[in-house]
Amino acid sequence: MRLMAMTILLTNLLLAGGAPAQSVPLSPDHPWHGSAEFNMKAYAGSIADSRCALDQSKTYSLSELIDLAEANNPATRVAWEHARSRAAALGITRSELYPTLAATALSQTDSVQAFFGDRFHGQTIQSFQLALDLNYTVFDFGARSGRIDAARARLLSTNFAFNDTHRTVINQVQQAYYRLLSAIGQEDAAQAGLTNAKSVQQAAEERLSHGLATLPDVLEARSATAQAEYDLQAVVGAEEIARGDLATAVGTSATVAIKVQPLDQWATPDSIGETVEQAINRAFAQRPDLMQQAAEIREANATLKEARAAYYPSLSLNASPAVPSVYAIQKPFDWSHTADLTGSLSFNLRWTVFDGGARKGRVVQAQADMRAAEAQTNLKINQIADQVWTAYSNLNTAFRQARAAVALLDAANQSYNAALESYKYGLRNLLDLTAAQRSLAQARSADVFARTQVLTTLADLAFTTGDSVQANKGRSHP
């Protein structure tokens, strides 16, 4: 199948070679379509699919899905290739510390009519030459080292960006995982609410059959059942979306249904054992995006060093040894030959005396870039502190809501059971019972939300402090 697609693509490219050149759209009111569109569709279809295959019968833990995402999410591959590109760029810059050596082989034949005495003589010269050209910058007052330091800082910045990509991918998987847990829990709660609504409806219809209730009571109960069914279907749709989000974050098709551990198997803590100051300081020490910003300051310093070096001279060496071998014949004489070692050795001292202020402008520009990078780092520090503070506060709020949700669910459950029993004996009206049923459904939903919110805010705190990437330190591939 892949071979067929490549064959079609090659055929289209060959046919397109004789087609007219690509043109712009004919008018602004219609989409553009052309032969190039078909070729690009074929080319896009031939690109290898990097999505991973998952066992849909297996129940995956969160840590397993995170490992799969780090290995298969395209974002980590992009960041890794960028880091490899920066490493290659550093190697290119480092090569300036070494001389360049080029070898040249020449062969030339000249046939002319040389005028000598009172007539022309036919003359042929055949030359062969092997030459070397050596160039080396002896010193440049830090220009090369500035470029190397800048390239090294760019590589460092890209490596931290790679780590930050992992941090983002991990957070995406965690958030999608917990949204799925919440959706599954909400579906269970909605299903339980539907069961309660059907119980209320059954009780109302039984009382109607015995002449103890009115038809409006039964209609009200049926309406509550229909509402519970409607709420259930909305939650089912949210669960399907959450499953697609999780599959996409892992790096597979959104249509893949991933089985996850149920919410009941998750132990949710009820407090955090550190102060917000400790969390903020830890974020300052390990957030990769802050380290990336610091690397950009180092790059700006190196660029400033290179700009200042332009005020000083540079000395370069050029050596060009050559071994020519020349054969010549001039009628009526015989062939003659000569060979020798020739070449040149030169030193080039270059010092720009006047450039119209270009060097001064580059220095000023580099200084401004450095100060901007420092200011951007301070801005990042303030943002990180605020993000950790917000995540820490949200986590404490989630703890309090989780405790309140447990009490709310217990009270609502008791209220519903008592209202149902009282209604069966004619001591409560249907409106009281349906109100208790709705309160119980809301309490179940609030309990699920509160439990998953604790997990979500814990993940947020780990994301804002940079804890999520510490376990993967030293990974050399996506």
N, C-alpha and C positions, 0 to 999 in steps of 0.2 A: 504493500500500500504506500509506504514511504517512497519507494523507488518510482512508482507511478506518478506520485505528486511532483517529484523532482523532475521527471521526464516532461510532464506537462509544463512546468515552470520554465525549463530550458527551451522548449519549443516556442513558448510565448515570447521569451526574450529574443530568440532568433528572428521571429516574425516581426517583433517590434522594431528591430534594427532597420528595416526598410520602410517603416511607417513614418508619417509626418511627425515633426517635432511636437511635443506636448504644448498645448495652448491654455490660456486662461479661460475661465467660464465666459460664455457668450453674453450673458446678461446677469444683472444682480438679483433677478427675481426667480431663478430656477437653480436647483442644485447642479453641480458639475459632475458629468460622467464621461469617461473616455476609456481608451484601451489600456492606459496605465493603471486605471482602477482595477481592471480584471487581473492584470499582472501582479499588482500589490496584494490582491486577495489571495491569489495562488501562493505568493511568497509568504504571506502571513500564515497560511495554512500549513506550510512546510516547516515552520519553526518548531523545534522540539518542545514537547509538553513536559514541563518540569514538575508537575503536580504529583504528589506522592500517593501511593495506594494504601488504604487502611483496611483493616479487618473489621467489617461492620458487625460481626458477631461478638467482638471483644469489648469489654468495658474498660475504657481508658481512664487512668488517673490523670490529674492535672499535670504532674511532673512529666509523665510520658508525652502528653500533648505538647508541652513546652519544648521538650527535646526535639520532637518532630518538627515543630514550627521553626526552631533555630536552624535546623538542617535543610528545610524545604521551603520556607517562606522566601519568595523572590527578593524581598527587601534586604535580607542578610547577604544574599549573593551579590546584589548591586553594591552594597557597602564594602564587601570583601574585594571585589574587582577594583573598586576605586582605591582601596588601600594598596593593592598590588601595583596599580598604575603609579601611585605616588612613590612607592619603593623603587620602581624602575626610573622615575624621574630623578630621584636622589642619586641613583647610580650614574645617570647621565651627567649630573652636575659634578659629582666627584671626579669624573674622568678629566675635568679641567686641571687637576693636580698633576697629571701625567703628560708626557710629550705625545704628540701625534706623529706617526710615521707612515708615509705613503710611498709605495713602490710603483714605478712607471717603466714600462718596456716600450721602446719606440723602434720602429723600422720604417725607413724612408728611402725612396729611390728618386734621384733627380737626373734628368737627361736634358742637357742644354747644348747649345752651340756657342763655344767660347771663342772670342776673337783674340788672336795672339799673332803678333807680327803683322803680316799683310793678308791674313786670311782667317776663316773660321775653322775651328777644330771640334769635332763631335766629342762630347764629354759626358760620362755617366758616373754618378757617385751613389753608392749603396752604403747606407749607414745603419748600424744597429747600436742601441744604447739602453743600458739598464741604469736607472737613476732612482735615488732615494731622496725623500724630502722630510726633514725632521724639523718640527716646530715645538718650542717649549717656552712657556711664560716663566721667567725666572722669579720675578716678584711683581706684585701689583698692589701692595699696601692694603691687603684685606679684601679686595673685590671678590676674588674667588671664594674665600672662606665665608664672606657674607652671603653669597649665593648658595653655598652648601648648607650653611646654618638655616637659611630660609627654607630650602628644600627639606631639610631634616625636620624643621618645625611643621611644615605642611604635612609630612608623613605622620608625624605625631598627632596632629590635629585630625587627620583622616582615620587613624587608628582609634582615637577616642570617639569619633563619629560612628565608627563600626560598632564599638561597644554600646553607644547610645541607641543604635538601631536595634541591637539585641534587647536592650532595656525596653524599647517601645514595642517590639514584637512580643516579648514576654507579657507586658501589660495588656496588649491586645488579646492574647490568648486567655489570660486570667479574667479580664472583664467579660469576654464572650462566654467563657465557661460559667462564670457566676450568673450571668444573665440567663443562660440556659437552665441552670439549677433553679433560679427564681421562677422561670416560666414553667418548669416541670412542677415545682411546688405550688405555683398558682393554679395550675391545671388540676392538681389533686384537690386543692382547696375549693375550686369551682365545682369539681365533681361532687365533693362532699356537700356543698351548698345546694346543688341540684337534687341530691338525695334527700336533704332536709326539706326542700321545697315540695318534692313529691310526697313526702310523709305528711306535710301540712295539708296538701291537696287531698290526699287519701282520707285524712281525718275529717276534713270538711265534707267530702262526699258521703262518708259514712253517717255523719250527723244529719246531712240532708235526707238520706234515705230513711232515717228514723224520725224525720220531722222535727229535728232539733236545731236545724240550721236553715238559712235562707239561700236562695239561688245566688244573690249577690255575693254572699260569703264564698261560695264555690267558685264563682267567676274571679273573685279577687285572688283565691288560691291558685287557680289556673294561670292567671296573669303573672303571679310570682314565680311559678314554675317556668313559664316561657321566658321570663327575664333571666332566670338562672341558666337556662339553656343558651340564651344569647350571650351571657357573660362567659360561659364555658367556651363557646366557639371563638370568641375574641381572644381568649387566652391560648387556645390551640394554635391560632394563627401566629401569635407572638412567639410561641415555642418553635414553630417551623422557621421563622426568621432568625431566631437565636441559634438554631442548629446550623443554618447556612453561614451565619457570621463566624461561628466557631470553626467550621470546616475551612472557610476562606483564610482565617487567621493562621490555622495550622499549615496551610499550603496545599490543600487539596480542593476538589470540586465542591461547590456549595450544595450539590445534590447528595453528597455523601452524608449519611446519617451516622453520627458518632454517638456511641453509648457512653454515658458518663456515670460516675458514682452518684447515687441519690443523695439528696440533701440531708436525710436522716443519718447518714454515715459520716457527716462532717461535724467535728467537735469545734464549736465556736467559743473562743475565749470571752471573758466578761470584763477584762481590764487589760491595760498596757503597762508594762513594768519599766518604763523610762519616762523622763521628763521631755517636754518639747524642746528644751535647749539642747539636750543630748541628741535628739533626732536631727535638729538643724545642724549641729556641728558634724554629725556623721555624714549628712548630705554634702556639706562643704568639702569633706575629705574624700568622697568617693563618687560624686556625680560626674559621669563622663562628659556631659555637655559643658560643665564648668571647667574641667581640665582641657577640653577642646578650646575654650575661650582663652585660657592661659597660654596654650600653644600658639594661638594667633598673636598674642602679645610678643612672644618670642620671635615669631616670623617677622613682625613689624620691626623689631629691634635689629634683626639681621638685614632687613632691607635698608634700614637707615645706615648700617655699617657699610653696605655696598655703595650707597649713594655718596657717603663721605669719602670713600676711597677714590672716587672719580676726580678729586682735587689733586691727587698725587700722580706721579709718572708710573708707567709700567715698562718693564724691560723684558724683551723676548729674544729668544735665540732661534736662528734658522740655519740649518746645515743641509746642503744639497750635494752629496757626493754622487758622481756618475762615472760609468765605465763605457765610453764610446768605442765602437769598432767600425772603422770606415774603410770601405773598398772603393777605389776610383780607377777609371781608365780614360785615357785621352789618346785618341788616335794621332799618330801611328804607334804610340807607346803601349807597353803591356800594363796589366793590372798592378796597382800598388795598394798597400794596406798599412794602416796605422791603428794603434790602440794605446790608450793611456788612461790614467785615473785623473779625472777633472772634478770640478765642483766649486762650491763657495761656502763660506762660513761668515755669518753676519749677526751683529747684535742690533736690535732695534729699540731705541729708547723713545717712548711716545709720551708726550705731556701736553695735554690740552691747555693752552694759555688762555683762550677766550672762546666762549661758546654762547654768548648772548644771554647768560643767566640760566641755562638749562640745568646745570649741576645744582645751582642754588634752589631752583624750583623742585628738583627731585628730592633734595634734602628736606625742604619744607613740607613737601607732600608726605614723605616717609615719617616725619615727626608728627604730622597731623594724624596719619593712619595709626601710629603707635598710641597717641593719646586717645583716639577714638576706640581702639581695642581695649585700653585700660578702662575707659568709661563704660564700654559694653560689658566688661567683666564685672564691674561694680553693679551694673543694672541686673546682670544675671544672678549675682549674689543676693540682691534684694528680692528678686523673683523667686529664687529657690527657698529663701526663708519664708516668704509668704505662702508658697505652695505647701511646704511642710507644715506650717502653722494651720492652714486650712484642712489638710488631710488629717492632722492630729485632732483638730476640733471635731471634724466629721466622724472620726472613729469613736471618740468619747460620746458623741451624740448617738451613734449607732448602738453603743453599749447600753445607754440609758433606755433607748427605744426598745431594744431587745428584752430588757427586764420588764418594761411596761407592757410589751406585747404578750408576754407569758401570762401576766395577771389579767390582761384584757381578755385573752382567749379563754381562760378558766372561768371568769365571771360570765362571759357571753354564753359559754356552753351550759353552765348551770342555769342561766336565765332561760335559754331556749328549752331545755328539758323540763323545767318547771312550768313554763308557759304551755308547752304541748300537753303535759299531763292535766293541767288546769282546764285547758280548752276541751279535752276529751270528756271531762266531767261537767262541762258547762259553766265553769267558774271564771273563765276569761273569754273575751271575744276574739274573733279572727284577726282583727287589726293588731291587737297586742301580740298575737302569735307570729304573724308575718313580720312585724317589726323586730321581734326577737330573732327570727330566722335570718333576716337581713343583717342584723348586728353580729350574729355568729359568723356569717359568711365574710363580713368585713374584718372581723377579728382574726379569722383564719388567714385571710390575705395579708393582714398587717403582720402576723407572726412570721409568715414566709418572707415577706419583704424585710422585716427586721433582722432575721437570721442571715439572709443573703447580703444585706447591707453591711453587716459586720465583716463578712468575708471580702466584700468589695472595697470597703474603706481600708481594711488591712492591706489589700493589694495596692491601693492608692498610696498609702504611706510607704510601702516598700518601693514603689515606683519613684516617689518624690525624693526619697533618701538615697536611692541608688543601690539598695540592698539586693534587688532582683538580679543584678548582673555579677555579683561577687562570686557566686558559686561556679560561674563559667569562666573565671579568670584564666587566661592562658590559652583559650581556644584559638587555634590557628586556621580554622576553616569554618564556613558558615554552617 
